[in-house]
Amino acid sequence: MGRKAQPMLYPLHVHKDEHSAYGGRFPDFPGCFTATDELQDLARAAQEAVKAHCFGDSSPLPSPTTPEDWLEHEDYKEGFWMMVDIDLSK
């Protein structure tokens, strides 16, 4: 049997204003963001967003950072973090 690929867990910063969708963006993929009305849909939408963001780019994925790497960054003061498994082979 083949070996199962190790998960590539990337931090997704999630923010929600009153009367808005949940918005998520990846610090490891500058310019990559997603939004959903329901929190439980955010991980799936985030996977799709990274896939679209990387479409046509043959370079390897960046090494994942952690939420702690971004704690002092001004863009990530509000909201919360999710760790999302990104697998572009899907």
Secondary structure, DSSP 8 states (H G I E B T S, - for coil): --------EEEEEEE--TTS-EEEE-TTSTT-EEEESSGGGHHHHHHHHHHHHTTT--S-------GGGGTT-GGGSSSEEEEEE--TT-
